[in-house]
């Protein structure tokens, strides 16, 4: 994972459930993408998670790839550095 992807992933990991819901609302034009953001927010609320990071780095990285936040080539085993 290059430094740019690592920085973007770190920002994504720090998103609150409120920020995830705002991303969903701003993606209204892309219905599928908005639904995916809302699904992440719903999961976070069900599990009582405040930050994306609480999902665990591997799961959060998968969400980041699925949402197009980072490219799929960036999804490699993540060391404990994050």
C-alpha positions, 0 to 999 in steps of 0.5 A: 500500500502506498503512502497516499492509500495509507493516508486515505485509509487512515482518514476512512478509519477515523470516520464517525457514524455521523460522517458515514451517514453524511457521505451516504446523503451526499451520494444520492445521485449514485443510488447503489453507492448511497445504499452501501454507505447507509449499509455501513452506517447501519452496521455501525449503529447495530454494533454500537460502533462510533468509528469505522476503525472499530470494525477492525482494520481488515473489515474496514479496509474491505468496506473502503475498497467496496466503497471505492475509497481506496483501490483494490490493489491497496487491499493487502494484509495490513500490519499492525502499523495502523 
